[in-house]
Amino acid sequence: MRSAPTILHLDMDAFYAAAEQAAKPSLRGKAVVVGGLGPRGVVATASYEARRFGVHSAMPTAQARRLAPNAAYLVPRFSLYRSVSEQVMELLGRLSPLVEPLSLDEAFVDLEAGGTAHDAVTARATGERLRADIRAVTGLSGSVGLAGSKMLAKIASEQAKPDGLVLIEPGTERDLLGPLTVRTLPGVGPATGEHLRRAGMTTVSDLAEAGEDELVRLLGRAHGAALFRMALGHDDRPVVAERDAKSVSVEDTFDVDLHDRVRVRTEVDRLAERCVQRLRAGGHSGRTIVLKVRRYDFSTLTRSETLRGPTDDPAVVREAAGRLLESVDTTGGVRLLGVGVTGLADYTQEDLFAQAAAALAEPAAEAAGEGPEPRPAAGTQAPAAEPAAPEDGPEPPAERHWSAGQDVLHAELGPGWVQGSGVGRVTVRFEVPGSAPGRVRTFRVDDEALRPAEPLPLVGAPAEEAGGTGGAAPAEEARGTGGAALAAGRD
């Protein structure tokens, strides 16, 4: 435990929703919900305006719509969130070489290691300066906790929300922790919390009074001893600058259960490709391929296969995931699929056996007349296969799908975002970060002048605003949701 509050915990306020409000001027001060928009979608983040209606993260989107029917419901735009996160992490890196990111919107910083704080006064000044810098660069707000340990710094940032700073003076930990619920402590989830409640322990002071021996008896040696130390305010975990990824995975929940085995295999192949893209983006390879299948009855099965060496070859991952799928019964329907890679490494071991097999297979296939089609010479066009005679004319192109919150670019009207779509029409509001609320236009979903676009960077707060404390939108603004939110709520 440190004698000065030089460990800082930053937690951005309602990060995804706040980023959307900053990017879409017409949604500032309005209820915004970011997450899956389908029948089985889940809320990722809700703005503070939406939370007043009872909406919170991990809630089914369908339930959120019942609580806040006039909120703006938007799909996540992770490319935007990652770019903002990089800006925030760069600011943290200026404070200390020891920055431990926990997620896109949360991190610990060791101010002592950076020489930016050595006591309560300098720590508070550093925290306030950081909050002002974040607002100036991104236009968003973050809550800061300062304490002598990671556990207490995180508790302090929770108490500081939204858009505040709380500093816990060393020596006051016991008084602060005592009345808090046991769920406040790291490692106490719903099951452990219920176990402790049945034993008559609901607050942190109850744990401290019970003593280490009793907690060890209830929870086991390691967990009981660690929990007793935390109840006393003791936490000597260091801030770790590099957190090695242990696995990479992607998964999708489907609006309707998948019953067609061919469709299931197609989705597994697609997930394998996405997983490898994420694997390569992190500069990793991996040895163990994992398949996750959640069936119609919510039972979840996982299967894994360990390769001879690490790989980042999409074909290898795809084939391994396909083999794992063969061992799973999907006849009742599949509601979720996931593909992951564990046993990560920073190098790739070539599969010499697979290469040799492929080399042998090519001459054999050519000898049997099954070789690949010859490629046309450069500058020439490949002969087209003879088309089948159409019965009722050419098949119409598939209808384009536009998701609420998606970035678009119109050939004449410029950049905007999708408020909603349906019945062959898409409604777009044309505005950009930092502009006034823009105008709304409706187009056919197949309008050739409209195309998807990449998010525009956020605009920081004006200089006179950056030094302020910010805060949630005024109540009178938060109560109105406006026509924009109504349109955005339809998908």
NUTOR-685720 format. One record per residue (C-alpha): residue in one letter; z, x, y. Coordinates in nm, 2 decimals. Each point is the difference from the previous one (the first is absolute). Layout:
<sites>
r/z/x/y
A/Z/X/Y;
...
</sites>
This chain:
<sites>
r/z/x/y
M/0.00/0.00/0.00;
R/-0.09/0.13/0.34;
S/0.23/0.01/0.30;
A/-0.28/-0.12/0.23;
P/-0.24/-0.29/-0.02;
T/-0.31/0.22/-0.04;
I/-0.18/-0.20/-0.28;
L/-0.24/-0.25/0.14;
H/-0.15/-0.30/-0.18;
L/-0.30/-0.17/0.16;
D/-0.11/-0.35/-0.11;
M/-0.30/-0.16/0.18;
D/0.06/-0.36/0.09;
A/-0.20/-0.26/-0.21;
F/-0.26/0.28/-0.02;
Y/-0.31/-0.18/-0.14;
A/0.05/-0.31/0.20;
A/0.08/0.19/0.32;
A/-0.31/0.21/-0.05;
E/-0.21/-0.32/-0.03;
Q/0.16/-0.14/0.32;
A/-0.08/0.32/0.18;
A/-0.36/0.00/-0.12;
K/-0.06/-0.37/0.07;
P/0.12/-0.08/0.36;
S/-0.02/-0.38/-0.07;
L/0.28/0.03/-0.26;
R/0.25/0.18/0.21;
G/0.33/-0.20/0.00;
K/-0.14/-0.23/-0.28;
A/0.11/-0.04/-0.36;
V/-0.20/0.24/-0.22;
V/0.01/0.03/-0.38;
V/-0.17/0.28/-0.18;
G/-0.06/-0.01/-0.37;
G/-0.21/-0.15/-0.28;
L/-0.16/-0.33/0.11;
G/-0.10/-0.14/-0.34;
P/0.20/-0.26/-0.20;
R/0.21/0.29/-0.15;
G/0.02/0.21/0.31;
V/0.33/0.16/0.11;
V/0.12/0.07/0.35;
A/0.00/0.38/0.08;
T/0.14/-0.03/0.35;
A/0.09/-0.28/0.24;
S/0.04/0.05/0.37;
Y/0.34/-0.08/0.16;
E/-0.15/-0.32/0.14;
A/-0.09/-0.11/-0.35;
R/0.34/0.10/-0.14;
R/0.16/-0.26/0.22;
F/-0.17/-0.26/-0.22;
G/0.15/0.16/-0.31;
V/-0.30/0.21/-0.11;
H/0.08/0.34/-0.15;
S/-0.17/0.27/-0.20;
A/-0.05/-0.05/-0.38;
M/-0.01/-0.38/0.06;
P/-0.30/-0.19/-0.16;
T/-0.26/-0.06/0.28;
A/-0.02/-0.37/-0.10;
Q/0.37/-0.04/0.07;
A/-0.04/0.19/0.33;
R/-0.28/-0.24/0.10;
R/0.23/-0.29/-0.05;
L/0.27/0.15/0.22;
A/-0.23/0.12/0.27;
P/-0.33/-0.19/-0.02;
N/-0.12/0.11/0.34;
A/0.05/0.37/-0.05;
A/-0.29/0.24/-0.02;
Y/-0.05/0.11/-0.36;
L/-0.19/0.33/-0.03;
V/-0.12/0.23/-0.27;
P/0.15/0.35/0.01;
R/-0.21/0.28/0.16;
F/0.15/0.31/-0.15;
S/-0.25/0.24/0.17;
L/0.15/-0.11/0.33;
Y/0.36/0.03/-0.12;
R/-0.06/0.35/-0.14;
S/-0.15/0.12/0.32;
V/0.29/-0.13/0.20;
S/0.24/0.15/-0.25;
E/-0.16/0.34/0.04;
Q/0.06/-0.02/0.37;
V/0.36/-0.08/-0.05;
M/0.05/0.27/-0.26;
E/-0.15/0.25/0.24;
L/0.26/-0.09/0.26;
L/0.27/0.05/-0.26;
G/-0.14/0.33/-0.10;
R/0.05/0.12/0.36;
L/0.37/-0.06/-0.04;
S/0.06/0.20/-0.32;
P/-0.18/0.17/-0.29;
L/0.21/-0.22/-0.23;
V/-0.15/-0.34/0.00;
E/0.03/-0.22/-0.31;
P/-0.24/-0.29/0.00;
L/0.11/-0.30/-0.21;
S/-0.30/-0.22/0.08;
L/-0.26/-0.06/0.27;
D/0.26/-0.13/0.24;
E/0.33/0.18/-0.10;
A/0.12/0.36/-0.01;
F/0.31/0.22/0.02;
V/0.01/0.30/0.25;
D/0.24/0.29/-0.01;
L/0.05/0.06/0.38;
E/0.23/0.30/-0.06;
A/-0.27/0.19/-0.19;
G/-0.23/-0.05/0.30;
G/0.25/0.11/0.25;
T/-0.05/-0.33/0.19;
A/0.36/-0.12/-0.03;
H/0.34/0.15/-0.08;
D/0.24/-0.27/0.12;
A/0.02/-0.38/0.07;
V/-0.13/0.04/0.36;
T/-0.31/0.20/-0.09;
A/-0.07/-0.21/-0.31;
R/0.01/-0.33/0.20;
A/-0.23/0.15/0.27;
T/-0.25/0.12/-0.27;
G/0.00/-0.35/-0.17;
E/-0.06/-0.18/0.33;
R/-0.28/0.25/0.09;
L/-0.16/-0.06/-0.34;
R/0.00/-0.38/0.04;
A/-0.16/0.04/0.35;
D/-0.27/0.24/-0.14;
I/-0.08/-0.24/-0.29;
R/-0.05/-0.29/0.25;
A/-0.21/0.22/0.23;
V/-0.23/0.12/-0.28;
T/-0.03/-0.32/-0.22;
G/0.13/-0.29/0.21;
L/0.24/-0.08/-0.29;
S/0.38/0.01/-0.02;
G/0.22/0.17/-0.25;
S/0.37/-0.01/-0.08;
V/0.20/0.32/-0.02;
G/0.33/0.07/-0.19;
L/0.19/0.33/0.05;
A/0.29/0.12/-0.22;
G/0.13/0.29/-0.19;
S/-0.17/-0.11/-0.33;
K/-0.31/-0.17/-0.12;
M/0.18/-0.30/-0.13;
L/0.18/-0.07/0.33;
A/-0.31/0.07/0.21;
K/-0.19/-0.26/-0.20;
I/0.28/-0.25/0.04;
A/0.01/0.07/0.38;
S/-0.38/-0.06/0.04;
E/0.04/-0.34/-0.18;
Q/0.27/-0.09/0.25;
A/-0.22/0.12/0.29;
K/-0.28/-0.25/-0.09;
P/-0.21/-0.10/0.18;
D/-0.10/0.27/0.24;
G/0.34/0.17/0.05;
L/0.21/0.31/-0.08;
V/0.34/0.02/-0.17;
L/0.20/0.32/-0.03;
I/0.28/0.03/-0.25;
E/0.26/0.26/0.11;
P/0.12/0.22/-0.29;
G/0.36/-0.11/-0.09;
T/-0.07/-0.37/0.05;
E/-0.18/-0.05/-0.33;
R/0.28/-0.18/-0.19;
D/0.06/-0.25/0.28;
L/-0.37/-0.08/0.03;
L/-0.07/-0.03/-0.37;
G/0.31/-0.19/-0.11;
P/-0.11/-0.36/0.09;
L/-0.36/0.05/-0.11;
T/-0.13/-0.16/-0.32;
V/-0.02/0.22/-0.31;
R/-0.38/-0.05/0.01;
T/-0.01/0.21/0.31;
L/0.05/0.32/-0.21;
P/-0.30/0.17/-0.16;
G/-0.03/-0.07/-0.37;
V/0.17/-0.34/0.01;
G/-0.26/-0.25/-0.09;
P/0.03/-0.37/-0.10;
A/0.12/0.07/-0.35;
T/0.26/0.26/0.10;
G/0.11/-0.21/0.29;
E/0.06/-0.30/-0.23;
H/0.19/0.22/-0.25;
L/0.23/0.12/0.28;
R/0.04/-0.36/0.14;
R/0.12/-0.12/-0.34;
A/0.26/0.29/0.01;
G/0.12/-0.13/0.34;
M/-0.18/0.27/0.22;
T/-0.22/-0.14/0.27;
T/0.05/0.25/0.29;
V/-0.01/0.37/0.03;
S/0.37/0.01/0.07;
D/0.06/-0.17/-0.34;
L/-0.18/0.29/-0.17;
A/0.20/0.26/0.19;
E/0.33/-0.18/-0.09;
A/-0.10/-0.04/-0.37;
G/-0.02/0.37/-0.04;
E/-0.24/0.23/-0.19;
D/0.15/-0.06/-0.35;
E/-0.05/-0.37/0.03;
L/-0.36/0.03/0.12;
V/-0.08/0.25/-0.28;
R/0.14/-0.24/-0.25;
L/-0.22/-0.28/0.13;
L/-0.32/0.19/0.08;
G/0.01/0.33/-0.20;
R/0.08/0.35/0.10;
A/-0.30/0.09/0.22;
H/-0.05/-0.33/0.17;
G/0.37/-0.08/0.05;
A/0.09/0.35/0.14;
A/-0.30/0.00/0.24;
L/0.08/-0.36/0.12;
F/0.37/0.09/0.07;
R/-0.11/0.30/0.21;
M/-0.24/-0.21/0.20;
A/0.27/-0.27/0.05;
L/0.21/0.28/0.17;
G/-0.30/0.09/0.22;
H/-0.09/0.32/-0.19;
D/-0.36/0.08/-0.04;
D/-0.12/0.36/-0.01;
R/-0.37/-0.06/-0.09;
P/-0.22/0.23/0.20;
V/-0.31/-0.10/0.19;
V/-0.29/0.11/-0.22;
A/-0.33/0.08/0.18;
E/-0.22/-0.03/-0.30;
R/0.03/-0.29/-0.24;
D/-0.23/0.05/-0.30;
A/-0.18/-0.31/-0.11;
K/0.08/-0.08/-0.36;
S/-0.28/-0.25/-0.06;
V/-0.30/-0.17/0.15;
S/-0.08/-0.36/-0.08;
V/-0.18/-0.31/0.12;
E/0.03/-0.36/-0.11;
D/-0.14/-0.35/0.09;
T/0.14/-0.35/-0.05;
F/-0.27/-0.26/-0.05;
D/0.00/-0.34/0.16;
V/-0.10/-0.15/-0.33;
D/0.09/0.13/-0.35;
L/-0.28/0.20/-0.16;
H/-0.10/-0.12/-0.35;
D/-0.34/0.17/-0.04;
R/0.05/0.33/-0.19;
V/-0.31/0.15/0.16;
R/0.13/-0.09/0.35;
V/0.34/0.15/-0.08;
R/-0.17/0.33/-0.11;
T/-0.21/0.00/0.31;
E/0.31/-0.03/0.22;
V/0.17/0.28/-0.20;
D/-0.30/0.22/0.07;
R/0.01/-0.08/0.37;
L/0.37/0.07/0.02;
A/-0.05/0.34/-0.18;
E/-0.26/0.10/0.26;
R/0.23/-0.09/0.29;
C/0.29/0.18/-0.17;
V/-0.21/0.32/-0.03;
Q/-0.10/-0.03/0.37;
R/0.36/-0.01/0.10;
L/0.08/0.28/-0.25;
R/-0.27/0.23/0.16;
A/0.10/-0.09/0.35;
G/0.34/0.14/-0.08;
G/-0.15/0.32/-0.15;
H/0.14/-0.08/-0.34;
S/-0.10/-0.04/-0.36;
G/0.20/-0.15/-0.29;
R/0.05/0.01/-0.37;
T/0.13/-0.35/-0.09;
I/-0.19/-0.32/0.06;
V/0.20/-0.32/0.02;
L/-0.12/-0.36/-0.03;
K/0.21/-0.29/0.13;
V/-0.08/-0.36/-0.10;
R/0.20/-0.31/0.11;
R/-0.10/-0.30/-0.20;
Y/-0.01/-0.37/0.07;
D/0.37/-0.04/-0.11;
F/0.11/0.28/0.24;
S/0.07/0.24/-0.29;
T/-0.10/0.35/0.11;
L/-0.14/0.26/-0.25;
T/-0.06/0.37/0.07;
R/-0.20/0.23/-0.21;
S/-0.05/0.38/0.05;
E/-0.21/0.28/-0.13;
T/0.06/0.37/0.06;
L/-0.31/0.22/0.02;
R/-0.02/0.37/-0.10;
G/0.00/0.11/0.36;
P/0.00/-0.14/0.35;
T/-0.32/-0.16/0.13;
D/-0.14/-0.18/0.31;
D/-0.32/-0.11/-0.17;
P/-0.05/-0.37/0.05;
A/-0.19/-0.03/-0.33;
V/0.29/0.15/-0.19;
V/0.25/-0.23/0.17;
R/-0.22/-0.30/-0.04;
E/-0.06/0.06/-0.37;
A/0.37/0.06/-0.07;
A/0.10/-0.32/0.18;
G/-0.26/-0.18/-0.20;
R/0.14/0.13/-0.33;
L/0.35/-0.11/0.11;
L/-0.13/-0.35/0.08;
E/-0.12/-0.04/-0.36;
S/0.36/0.01/-0.12;
V/0.11/-0.29/0.23;
D/-0.05/-0.37/-0.09;
T/-0.14/-0.18/0.31;
T/-0.11/-0.32/-0.16;
G/0.26/-0.21/0.19;
G/-0.12/0.12/0.34;
V/0.08/0.30/0.23;
R/0.15/-0.04/0.35;
L/0.04/0.37/0.09;
L/-0.16/0.33/-0.10;
G/0.10/0.35/0.10;
V/-0.13/0.35/-0.08;
G/0.21/0.31/0.08;
V/0.01/0.38/-0.07;
T/0.32/0.19/-0.05;
G/0.08/0.37/-0.09;
L/-0.17/0.11/0.32;
A/-0.12/0.35/0.06;
D/-0.20/0.17/0.28;
Y/-0.27/0.13/-0.23;
T/-0.25/-0.15/-0.24;
Q/-0.05/0.12/-0.36;
E/-0.35/-0.05/-0.11;
D/-0.05/-0.19/-0.33;
L/-0.21/0.25/-0.19;
F/-0.01/-0.21/-0.31;
A/-0.14/-0.30/0.20;
Q/-0.26/0.22/0.17;
A/-0.11/0.14/-0.33;
A/-0.03/-0.35/-0.15;
A/-0.20/-0.11/0.29;
A/-0.23/0.30/-0.02;
L/-0.06/-0.07/-0.37;
A/-0.05/-0.37/0.06;
E/-0.29/0.04/0.25;
P/-0.25/0.18/-0.24;
A/0.09/-0.24/-0.27;
A/-0.06/-0.30/0.22;
E/-0.33/0.15/0.12;
A/-0.12/0.06/-0.36;
A/0.07/-0.36/-0.08;
G/-0.20/-0.12/0.30;
E/0.32/-0.11/0.18;
G/0.00/0.26/0.28;
P/0.05/-0.09/0.36;
E/-0.29/-0.13/0.20;
P/-0.20/0.28/0.17;
R/0.08/0.03/0.37;
P/-0.29/-0.04/0.24;
A/-0.12/0.30/0.19;
A/0.13/0.05/0.35;
G/-0.17/-0.22/0.25;
T/-0.13/-0.25/-0.25;
Q/0.13/-0.34/-0.09;
A/0.13/-0.08/-0.34;
P/-0.21/-0.26/-0.18;
A/0.18/-0.34/0.01;
A/0.08/-0.18/-0.31;
E/-0.22/-0.31/-0.06;
P/0.19/-0.29/0.16;
A/0.07/-0.31/-0.19;
A/-0.18/-0.30/0.14;
P/0.23/-0.19/0.23;
E/0.05/-0.36/-0.08;
D/0.09/-0.14/0.35;
G/-0.08/0.29/0.22;
P/0.21/0.32/0.07;
E/0.37/-0.02/-0.05;
P/0.19/-0.03/0.33;
P/0.22/0.30/0.10;
A/0.37/-0.04/-0.07;
E/0.21/-0.15/0.29;
R/0.19/0.27/0.19;
H/0.37/-0.04/0.01;
W/0.20/0.06/0.32;
S/0.38/0.04/-0.02;
A/0.24/-0.10/0.29;
G/0.09/0.31/0.20;
Q/-0.31/0.20/-0.12;
D/-0.17/0.22/0.26;
V/-0.36/-0.09/0.09;
L/-0.27/0.12/0.23;
H/-0.26/-0.24/0.16;
A/-0.33/0.15/0.11;
E/0.02/-0.16/0.34;
L/0.37/-0.10/0.05;
G/0.15/0.32/-0.13;
P/0.33/0.05/-0.20;
G/0.23/-0.28/-0.10;
W/0.20/-0.14/-0.29;
V/-0.03/-0.29/-0.24;
Q/0.23/-0.29/0.08;
G/-0.11/-0.21/-0.30;
S/-0.29/-0.10/-0.21;
G/-0.11/-0.29/-0.22;
V/-0.28/-0.26/-0.05;
G/-0.26/0.26/0.06;
R/0.14/0.10/0.34;
V/0.21/0.29/0.13;
T/0.20/0.00/0.33;
V/0.03/0.32/0.19;
R/0.22/0.10/0.30;
F/-0.16/0.28/0.20;
E/0.28/0.22/0.14;
V/0.11/0.36/-0.05;
P/0.34/0.18/0.03;
G/0.11/0.01/0.37;
S/-0.24/-0.28/0.12;
A/0.08/-0.35/0.11;
P/-0.01/-0.27/-0.26;
G/-0.36/-0.05/-0.09;
R/-0.24/-0.28/-0.05;
V/-0.07/-0.18/-0.33;
R/-0.34/-0.06/-0.16;
T/-0.10/-0.15/-0.33;
F/-0.30/0.12/-0.21;
R/-0.16/-0.06/-0.34;
V/0.16/0.22/-0.26;
D/-0.34/0.16/-0.07;
D/-0.07/0.07/0.37;
E/-0.19/0.33/0.00;
A/0.14/0.10/0.34;
L/0.35/0.01/-0.14;
R/0.13/0.28/-0.23;
P/0.33/0.15/-0.11;
A/0.14/0.28/0.21;
E/0.28/0.26/0.00;
P/0.32/-0.07/0.19;
L/0.02/0.13/0.36;
P/0.29/0.23/0.09;
L/0.30/-0.16/0.17;
V/0.07/0.05/0.37;
G/0.35/0.14/0.10;
A/0.22/-0.18/0.25;
P/-0.04/0.07/0.37;
A/0.21/0.28/0.14;
E/0.25/-0.23/0.17;
E/0.04/-0.20/-0.32;
A/0.04/0.31/-0.23;
G/0.33/0.10/0.15;
G/0.16/-0.35/-0.05;
T/0.18/-0.14/-0.30;
G/-0.27/-0.26/-0.08;
G/0.13/-0.26/-0.24;
A/-0.11/-0.32/-0.17;
A/-0.22/-0.24/0.19;
P/0.17/-0.26/0.22;
A/0.11/-0.31/-0.18;
E/-0.23/-0.22/0.22;
E/-0.30/0.20/-0.11;
A/0.10/0.02/-0.36;
R/0.03/-0.38/-0.03;
G/-0.37/-0.06/0.07;
T/-0.25/0.10/-0.26;
G/-0.32/-0.08/0.18;
G/-0.34/-0.10/-0.12;
A/-0.09/0.36/-0.11;
A/0.28/-0.01/-0.25;
L/-0.10/-0.34/-0.13;
A/-0.36/0.12/-0.07;
A/0.12/0.33/-0.15;
G/0.22/-0.19/-0.24;
R/-0.30/-0.15/-0.18;
D/-0.19/0.21/-0.25;
</sites>
